Amino acid sequence: MGYFIDNEISWGGGDSDRTHFGLVFGTLTGTKGLAAKRAFLEELQQHYATVEKLNAAWDTHFASWEAFLITAWNPGGPLNLAMRADFSQFLKTFARQYFRVVKESLRKFDPNHMYLGCRFAFYTVEAAEAASESCDVVSFNIYRRRIDPENWAIVNRLNRPCMIGEFHFGALDRGMFHTGLVSAPNQAGRASLYRDYLYSLADNPAFVGCGWFEYFDEPLTGRTYDGENYNIGLVTVTDTPYTELVEMARAVHKEIYRRRADK
């Protein structure tokens, strides 16, 4: 089918400029040897032509373009409108370069499979829009009880099919110590949440599929590299099915294409 390249890498996000534009702040605190800073400089030079015009727009005091390049600078206060617009443009340029390079490499070595994106867990609008320019499918890991169309309105303007790379629900009524990222009261509750999640996905025309994480429960004592021990399997670690969830999955999968077609 295709490839996910990288997983849940952080593109920024949140409600503040500092978290949304974290990659740009990181670029500005770099110096002359940072390729991203040189790329940002070139973009600003094309837009402003002179460092004086940049200083006027940003309310800064760089003595020259070279001073901008070599200075590890971190804006101390809130961003003004010009800075926010320039930061947004560079954030998209940064993301566009990443997705373009990955796409070109995949096309070179395996032209017959799709590029399914990076499975966004944290994203910005700029990064998602840049992904849509290069990816065949834009992917998100969405750990929620359902896909709320108001919270995910962005997918309807990307002009690309979207898919869920990961979701799950867990409970503690059968021997596990952690529910995972979205909890249910019991195994019947897991089954109900699974049904509601798939219905909400089928009702959103931008989404074309989803992937459950994961087939087996994680080890009761925790996986080796981080101790994660979630009840998130379709089956236990001894290959025993969670009957409620499996039967619900069968029932939902029988009708999901008809539900989508009716929508």
FENGI-V298227 format. One record per helix or strand. SS is the DSSP state (@ for helix, = for strand). FROM is the first residue (numbers start at 0). TO is the last residue. Records with the same first field share a line. If there is no record, write none. Layout:
BEGIN
SS = FROM-TO ; FROM-TO
END
This chain:
BEGIN
= = 1-2 ; 113-114 ; 119-119 ; 136-140 ; 160-166 ; 169-169 ; 177-177 ; 182-182 ; 206-211 ; 215-215 ; 229-229 ; 234-234 ; 240-240
@ = 16-19 ; 21-27 ; 34-47 ; 50-57 ; 64-69 ; 80-108 ; 124-133 ; 152-156 ; 186-201 ; 242-261
END
